[in-house]
Amino acid sequence: MGKFNRKVHWENIYSTKKINEVSWYQIEPKTSISFINLAGLEKDAAIIDIGGGDSFFVDYLVKEGYTNITILDISEMAIKRAKLRLGDSASKVSWIVSDVNNFSPKHKYDFWHDRATFHFLTDSLEVNQYKETVENAMNKNGHFVIGTFSKTGPLKCSGIDITQYSKQEIIELFHTFKIISDLNVKHLTPFETTQDFVFCYFVK
Ligand SMILES: C[S@@+](CC[C@H](N)C(=O)[O-])C[C@H]1O[C@@H](n2cnc3c(N)ncnc32)[C@H](O)[C@@H]1O
């Protein structure tokens, strides 16, 4: 078997599965929406969704009138699908096809959101690289929301290993940020199963 190639894996997922044929699908990203509402951002705040895939979070952001939205994903196909769905509104969003760990932000962000992307980094060097990126990418008082599988959640997603986190582990890992709140979430998949997530919301 060849070496695992993350990009090939995700391009394959988004080329073969429909939007509601993946476990992370949600018609309304309620938890993410609740955190961005809590943040109380200006409409021109710089927002980035890491591993946004073709999630409906961007639709919400556009609908609410945010004007500085960036979606980053390793999969070109995921971005293509999200753009297609948004139609003309896609031009209001900046799209970046990149591995988050090769991402060198050109400016700073006020809101960094990651639902179910960070937990795929199972190598400690990659985890540290991510930490460094988010620490450097945030404006002062910037908001950072991260959601991962919790200790009672799945061990794999889309067939590949993830790292489960407890709330305490996430808080310790991102100790340079100030924790504001956390939430345990039971995500109902399209297959009528549940997945336990933990979300942490920090401010820089
Ligand atoms: C489980 S899906 C979650 C998608 C979306 N955040 C949501 O909540 O619906 C994980 C997403 O992260 C992307 N991804 C995985 N590893 C990545 C990496 N290292 N850098 C950037 N994106 C990545 C995948 O292509 C996929 O879209």
The ligand as a MOL file (V3000), in Angstrom:
LIG
                    3D

  0  0  0     0  0            999 V3000
M  V30 BEGIN CTAB
M  V30 COUNTS 27 29 0 0 0
M  V30 BEGIN ATOM
M  V30 1 C -15.0010 16.2460 8.2970 0
M  V30 2 S -14.9010 17.4360 7.0530 0 CHG=1
M  V30 3 C -15.6590 18.8500 7.8110 0
M  V30 4 C -16.0950 19.8800 6.8040 0
M  V30 5 C -16.7200 21.1460 7.4170 0
M  V30 6 N -15.8400 21.7910 8.3420 0
M  V30 7 C -18.0300 20.8550 8.0770 0
M  V30 8 O -18.1500 21.0510 9.2740 0
M  V30 9 O -18.9410 20.4280 7.3810 0 CHG=-1
M  V30 10 C -13.1670 17.8620 7.0870 0
M  V30 11 C -12.7860 18.8910 6.0290 0
M  V30 12 O -11.4400 19.2710 6.2300 0
M  V30 13 C -10.7360 19.2480 5.0110 0
M  V30 14 N -9.3440 18.9520 5.3880 0
M  V30 15 C -8.8580 17.8150 5.9320 0
M  V30 16 N -7.5590 17.9400 6.2440 0
M  V30 17 C -7.2020 19.1980 5.8970 0
M  V30 18 C -6.0040 19.9420 5.9500 0
M  V30 19 N -4.8900 19.4110 6.4340 0
M  V30 20 N -6.0050 21.2180 5.5070 0
M  V30 21 C -7.1310 21.7840 5.0000 0
M  V30 22 N -8.3110 21.1290 4.9120 0
M  V30 23 C -8.3450 19.8600 5.3510 0
M  V30 24 C -11.4220 18.1910 4.1760 0
M  V30 25 O -11.2540 18.3480 2.7970 0
M  V30 26 C -12.8790 18.3680 4.6180 0
M  V30 27 O -13.5420 19.3150 3.8230 0
M  V30 END ATOM
M  V30 BEGIN BOND
M  V30 1 1 1 2
M  V30 2 1 2 3
M  V30 3 1 2 10
M  V30 4 1 3 4
M  V30 5 1 4 5
M  V30 6 1 5 6
M  V30 7 1 5 7
M  V30 8 2 7 8
M  V30 9 1 7 9
M  V30 10 1 10 11
M  V30 11 1 11 12
M  V30 12 1 11 26
M  V30 13 1 12 13
M  V30 14 1 13 14
M  V30 15 1 13 24
M  V30 16 1 14 15
M  V30 17 1 14 23
M  V30 18 2 15 16
M  V30 19 1 16 17
M  V30 20 1 17 18
M  V30 21 2 17 23
M  V30 22 1 18 19
M  V30 23 2 18 20
M  V30 24 1 20 21
M  V30 25 2 21 22
M  V30 26 1 22 23
M  V30 27 1 24 25
M  V30 28 1 24 26
M  V30 29 1 26 27
M  V30 END BOND
M  V30 END CTAB
M  END
